[in-house]
């Protein structure tokens, strides 16, 4: 199953094949299944008497990355985007492993029904990468009507550290994030007569450099913040000054005031550059806010409950439960329950990298093949059954009979 999913990656809100596989598997196991939630999301519900309601989420989407692993089951897939561009696609963040874990967990929890009581809700979520899928599912009328909101929400993610190691800590574990597009508008024209134009490429270039002063000069250096420009799109030919340039930006933050500072800084720089280039107000840059997520804050009591169970199966010294800084990566799974005051959640990192290969790569000065979002990313196959066991044990620790 894992190799098949890896070979057939699908981008956010396009995960139709993956969703069909999940839906059919859950139906065959006797779960109550709802599909097409938030466009491509799937929910499977297994009621097993009185007890807590526990939700387990796995994300489905891949990334627009060209795979370079040379694995026999490597992806060669491409997809045409709405703008007409065709891009390679790859599971470069382990979501194929997450779905495989979910399906394995579904089978075991069905088999072990005599060992637990309550309601199990399994969620296959679309579009985690653009930080939009969880809210799309939560706001879908089918979800609102049919899916019970949980007492507990669990999720797991592959990590670029040794298989067998688990990280599950209380408190703020991941940053909030925002995705935004800025369109710089100008007046296009012939490359030989720039004086007749207002060049949006120049304006975008100025802005990209100035954006980093928000981090270096506006942000308190003791407060974590990241501003990344991930894409710049402008023009079609050598001698044509285009009428617009698109800059795609990502924020990471831990405090709401930091988030506001980032937005205010980008807006101020954009307007200042437009003014300095003599643009009329009608051609000032346009900011489009897209996906966002708030920081992930694991519930302390739930973490303790889960870790009490995991300590029985994780090798001594391999369960990290304290002492790690907050990661500046982000997640949106908790938006499935953020509007429900009774729900608490726990996000767990599971190592899926053979230590010897990581060490060898670093000694050779190479990118570790287990770091997320690059073409060399791969999951240790031994991490697949390990993740199924961990997820099942974590759920049983919450749902187990007293």
PyMOL commands that set and color helices and strands:
alter all, ss='L'
color gray80, all
select helices_A, chain A and resi 2-7+16-28+95-111+113-115+133-138+141-146+194-196+200-218+256-276+281-283+300-310+333-336+355-363+382-399
alter helices_A, ss='H'
color red, helices_A
select strands_A, chain A and resi 32-37+41-48+53-59+78-80+86-88+118-125+152-162+166-167+171-174+176-185+189-190+225-234+240-241+244-253+286-293+296-298+319-320+344-353
alter strands_A, ss='S'
color yellow, strands_A
deselect
rebuild
show_as cartoon
